[in-house]
Amino acid sequence: MEERLHRVVAGIEEAIECGEIDGAGLLVVVRGERVLEWYGGQAAPGVEAGPDVLWPLASISKVFTASTIMALVERGLLTLSMPIATVLDELDDEERRAITIRHLLTHTAGVPYEAPDIETLLRQRLPLDELLEVGLDQPLDFVPGTRVGYSDLGYGILALVAERVTGQAFATLVREFVIEPAGLTDTWFPLPDSDAVTSRLAHVVGGLGDGEPWAMYGAAYGLRLAHPAWGVVATLQDLVRFFTHFTPYAPGRLLSAASVAAMTRRQKPETFGLPGWGYGFEVGGGYFGEVDLVSPRSFGHTGATGCAAWYDPEYDLLVAFVSNRHMNTGRQQFVRRIAAVLNGVAAAVT
């Protein structure tokens, strides 16, 4: 196994040497035991990739949001079948009245991916509530429950629902229900205005607004929004610590066994097939085609910044990969790169 894992690392090193990516990290856990932790290249100019680097997790943030929503379900403040219009009066119209919490969690609500012309909105450096408000006015892409349509905006709406029923800021809820009980000491949502923290931030090449003050994954604005769909940053070790709470090796109780089971099993498989969605998780294979050699029971998520984390209960394998080259720089190459790492690790340990 060790030799085969080293071949995976060699492939990542080759990608760094040829300039395909700048920096990366890989952590592999088999049967609850860490068998590999590796870093290489530069996370940002002058910042070597290493255990202290904070990596923008992009859409892996949705698992943090889903976990927070499930915590509210456990406490009786929400139900999965609850129409969101019962909480958000502004969505109580004929088209959107049927949308439920479950629809939003599984990307089956018909909510558009983002507000139109998101770049223009980010350039204005609008606060999060105004970003989401623009998107709320958009018509649905399809009737809720009839299709899958991946949506950042849908997860933003989940945060609005959570805020409305609790009276607390969503970032506060994530910290109270996820970050602190999971023991995540180097996970940030939002990124604080602290040189000690921002100096450890990986620079995402090719992200929207890369190099601009309004950059989606920049320290000056985007990562301070605490966007529920893409705003979490964490070290590789903390990413693995978080995912461990969905495995048999959870160091403490984050969510009930019933919630974990619901989040990590495919919903409505007879309609949507494989791969599919649980609550927050991709289930049974990568939704974007980025992982192949996993069992139907596997679950995880990939982020467009070049990060991915997956657990396969059949092989008792947890793998997390972080890097800093956005999907915008080339989707096909991005998917191939993530797949090469995840498939390579799965082949090495099984």
C-alpha positions in Angstrom: 0.0 0.0 0.0 2.8 2.4 0.9 4.4 2.1 -2.5 1.1 2.6 -4.3 0.3 5.7 -2.3 3.7 7.1 -3.1 2.8 6.8 -6.8 -0.3 9.0 -6.1 2.0 11.5 -4.4 4.4 11.4 -7.3 1.6 12.2 -9.7 0.7 15.3 -7.6 4.3 16.4 -7.5 4.5 16.1 -11.3 1.4 18.3 -11.6 3.2 20.9 -9.4 6.5 20.7 -11.3 4.8 21.2 -14.7 2.8 24.2 -13.4 -0.6 22.5 -13.5 -1.1 23.4 -9.8 0.9 25.4 -7.4 0.5 23.6 -4.1 -1.4 20.7 -2.6 -1.9 18.4 0.4 -3.2 14.9 0.8 -4.3 13.0 3.9 -5.4 9.4 3.9 -7.0 7.5 6.8 -7.6 3.7 6.6 -9.7 2.0 9.3 -9.3 5.0 11.5 -5.5 5.1 11.2 -3.7 7.9 9.4 -1.5 6.3 6.8 -0.4 9.3 4.8 -0.1 13.1 5.3 1.7 14.9 2.6 2.2 18.5 1.4 4.0 20.0 -1.6 4.5 23.2 -3.6 3.3 26.7 -2.7 -0.1 27.4 -1.2 0.4 31.1 -2.0 3.4 33.2 -3.1 6.0 32.8 -0.3 3.8 30.3 1.6 4.8 26.7 1.4 2.0 24.2 1.5 1.9 22.6 5.0 -0.3 21.7 7.9 -0.9 25.3 9.0 -2.2 26.5 5.6 -5.9 27.5 5.4 -7.5 26.2 2.2 -10.7 27.7 0.9 -13.0 24.7 0.7 -15.5 26.2 -1.8 -18.5 23.9 -2.1 -17.4 21.5 0.7 -18.8 24.4 2.8 -22.3 23.0 1.9 -21.7 20.0 4.2 -21.1 22.5 7.1 -24.3 24.2 6.2 -26.3 20.9 5.9 -24.9 19.8 9.3 -26.2 23.0 10.8 -29.6 22.5 9.3 -29.7 19.0 10.6 -28.8 20.2 14.1 -31.9 22.5 13.9 -34.0 19.6 12.7 -32.8 17.6 15.7 -33.9 20.4 18.0 -37.3 20.6 16.4 -36.9 24.1 14.9 -37.1 22.7 11.3 -38.4 19.7 9.5 -37.1 18.4 6.2 -40.6 18.4 4.7 -41.2 22.0 5.9 -42.1 24.4 3.0 -39.7 27.3 3.2 -42.5 29.7 2.5 -43.8 29.1 6.0 -40.6 30.8 7.2 -39.8 33.1 4.3 -42.9 35.0 3.5 -41.2 36.6 0.5 -41.2 33.2 -1.2 -44.8 32.5 -0.6 -45.9 32.5 -4.2 -47.4 29.8 -6.5 -44.1 28.9 -8.1 -42.0 28.5 -5.0 -44.6 27.5 -2.3 -43.7 23.8 -2.9 -40.0 24.2 -2.1 -39.0 22.3 1.1 -35.9 22.1 3.2 -35.3 18.6 1.7 -35.4 20.0 -1.8 -32.8 22.6 -1.0 -30.5 20.1 0.7 -30.6 17.7 -2.2 -30.4 20.3 -5.0 -33.9 19.4 -6.3 -35.7 22.7 -5.5 -35.3 24.2 -9.0 -33.5 27.3 -7.5 -31.0 28.7 -10.0 -27.3 28.1 -9.5 -26.5 31.7 -8.5 -28.0 35.1 -8.8 -27.6 36.4 -12.4 -24.3 38.2 -13.1 -22.8 37.2 -9.8 -19.5 38.9 -10.9 -21.1 42.3 -11.1 -22.6 41.8 -7.6 -19.3 40.7 -6.2 -17.6 43.7 -7.8 -19.9 45.9 -5.8 -18.8 44.1 -2.6 -22.3 43.7 -1.4 -23.1 42.2 1.9 -24.3 38.6 1.9 -28.0 39.4 2.5 -28.1 41.7 -0.6 -26.3 39.0 -2.7 -29.0 36.5 -1.8 -31.8 38.9 -2.1 -31.1 39.5 -5.8 -31.2 35.7 -6.4 -34.5 35.3 -4.6 -36.3 37.2 -7.3 -35.3 34.8 -10.0 -37.8 32.3 -11.5 -37.2 28.6 -10.8 -35.4 26.4 -13.4 -37.8 23.6 -12.9 -40.7 22.4 -10.8 -39.4 21.4 -7.3 -38.7 17.7 -6.9 -38.6 16.8 -10.6 -34.9 17.2 -11.4 -31.5 17.8 -9.9 -30.0 21.3 -10.4 -26.9 22.1 -8.4 -27.4 25.4 -6.6 -25.3 27.7 -4.5 -28.2 30.0 -4.1 -30.3 27.1 -2.6 -27.8 26.8 0.2 -28.0 30.5 0.7 -31.7 30.2 1.2 -31.2 27.5 3.8 -29.1 29.9 5.8 -31.9 32.5 5.6 -34.4 30.0 6.9 -32.1 29.1 9.8 -31.6 32.7 10.7 -35.3 33.4 10.6 -36.3 30.6 12.9 -33.4 31.2 15.4 -33.0 34.9 15.3 -29.2 34.4 15.0 -26.6 35.0 12.3 -25.9 31.9 10.3 -22.2 32.1 10.9 -22.9 32.0 14.6 -25.1 28.9 14.2 -22.4 27.1 12.2 -19.9 27.9 15.0 -22.2 26.8 17.7 -23.6 23.6 16.1 -20.6 22.5 14.0 -17.2 24.1 14.4 -17.0 24.1 18.2 -18.6 20.7 19.0 -16.6 19.1 16.2 -13.4 20.4 17.8 -12.3 22.3 14.7 -9.7 24.7 16.0 -8.4 25.9 12.6 -11.6 26.3 10.6 -13.0 29.7 9.9 -16.4 30.9 8.8 -16.1 33.8 8.1 -12.4 34.5 7.6 -11.5 37.0 10.4 -9.7 40.3 9.8 -6.5 39.0 11.3 -3.0 39.0 9.8 -2.1 35.9 11.8 -4.9 34.1 10.0 -5.0 35.6 6.5 -1.2 35.2 6.2 -1.8 31.4 6.1 -4.5 31.5 3.4 -3.9 29.6 0.2 -4.2 31.7 -3.0 -6.8 30.1 -5.3 -5.6 30.6 -8.9 -8.4 31.3 -11.4 -11.2 31.9 -8.9 -13.7 34.6 -9.7 -12.0 37.9 -9.3 -8.6 36.4 -8.7 -6.2 39.2 -7.7 -9.0 41.8 -7.2 -10.2 43.2 -3.9 -13.6 41.6 -4.5 -12.3 38.1 -5.2 -14.6 35.3 -4.3 -11.9 33.4 -2.4 -9.9 36.5 -1.3 -9.2 37.6 2.2 -10.5 41.2 1.7 -14.1 40.4 0.8 -15.3 37.1 -0.5 -14.2 34.9 2.4 -15.5 37.4 4.9 -19.1 37.0 3.6 -19.6 33.7 5.3 -21.4 32.4 2.2 -23.2 29.2 3.2 -22.3 27.5 -0.2 -18.6 28.3 -0.4 -17.3 30.3 2.5 -15.5 27.9 4.8 -11.7 27.8 5.1 -9.8 25.2 7.0 -6.5 23.3 7.4 -6.3 19.9 5.8 -6.2 18.3 9.3 -9.4 20.1 10.3 -11.1 19.0 7.1 -10.4 15.4 8.0 -11.4 16.0 11.6 -14.7 17.3 10.4 -15.3 14.3 8.1 -14.3 11.9 10.8 -17.6 12.8 12.6 -19.4 11.0 9.8 -17.4 7.8 10.2 -17.3 5.1 13.0 -14.3 6.9 14.5 -16.0 10.1 15.4 -14.2 11.6 18.4 -17.4 12.9 19.9 -21.1 13.5 19.1 -21.6 16.2 16.5 -25.0 14.9 15.2 -27.1 11.9 16.0 -26.6 8.6 14.3 -30.0 9.1 12.7 -29.0 12.4 11.2 -25.7 11.1 9.9 -27.5 8.2 8.3 -29.9 10.5 6.6 -27.2 12.9 5.4 -25.0 10.1 3.9 -27.6 8.0 2.1 -28.9 8.7 -1.4 -32.3 10.4 -1.5 -34.9 9.4 -4.1 -32.6 6.9 -5.9 -35.5 5.6 -8.0 -35.8 9.0 -9.6 -32.3 10.3 -9.9 -30.0 7.3 -10.0 -26.3 7.3 -9.4 -24.5 9.3 -8.4 -26.9 11.2 -6.3 -27.3 13.5 -3.2 -27.8 12.9 0.4 -28.3 15.9 2.7 -25.2 18.0 1.8 -23.2 15.1 0.5 -22.6 13.7 -2.9 -23.4 10.0 -2.5 -22.3 6.9 -4.5 -19.8 8.8 -6.8 -18.9 12.2 -7.8 -21.7 14.4 -9.1 -19.1 16.1 -11.3 -17.5 12.9 -12.4 -14.5 13.4 -10.2 -14.4 10.0 -8.4 -15.0 6.5 -9.8 -13.5 3.8 -7.7 -15.9 4.0 -4.7 -18.8 1.9 -3.5 -22.5 3.0 -3.8 -22.4 3.8 0.0 -19.5 6.3 -0.3 -20.1 10.0 0.3 -18.2 13.2 0.2 -17.9 16.5 -1.6 -15.7 18.4 -4.0 -14.9 22.1 -4.0 -14.2 24.1 -7.2 -11.0 25.5 -5.6 -9.4 22.1 -6.0 -10.4 20.3 -2.8 -12.2 17.1 -2.2 -13.0 14.8 0.8 -14.6 11.4 0.6 -15.4 8.5 3.0 -16.2 5.0 1.8 -17.6 2.8 4.5 -17.2 -0.4 2.4 -13.4 0.1 2.3 -13.2 2.1 5.6 -11.3 4.8 3.7 -11.3 8.5 4.3 -9.3 10.7 1.9 -9.0 14.4 1.7 -7.1 16.4 -1.0 -6.5 20.1 -1.1 -5.0 22.3 -3.8 -5.3 25.8 -5.1 -6.2 25.8 -8.8 -9.9 26.6 -9.6 -12.1 24.7 -12.0 -12.4 27.9 -14.0 -8.8 27.3 -15.3 -10.1 24.2 -17.2 -12.9 21.9 -16.1 -11.8 18.8 -17.9 -8.3 19.0 -16.5 -9.7 19.8 -13.0 -11.9 16.8 -12.9 -9.1 14.5 -14.2 -6.7 15.8 -11.6 -9.2 15.3 -8.7 -10.1 11.9 -10.1 -6.5 10.8 -10.5 -5.9 11.4 -6.8 -9.1 9.9 -5.4 -9.1 6.9 -7.7 -5.4 6.4 -7.1 -5.8 6.3 -3.3 -8.8 4.0 -3.5 -6.8 1.6 -5.7 -3.8 1.8 -3.4 -5.6 0.8 -0.2 -8.1 -1.8 -1.5 
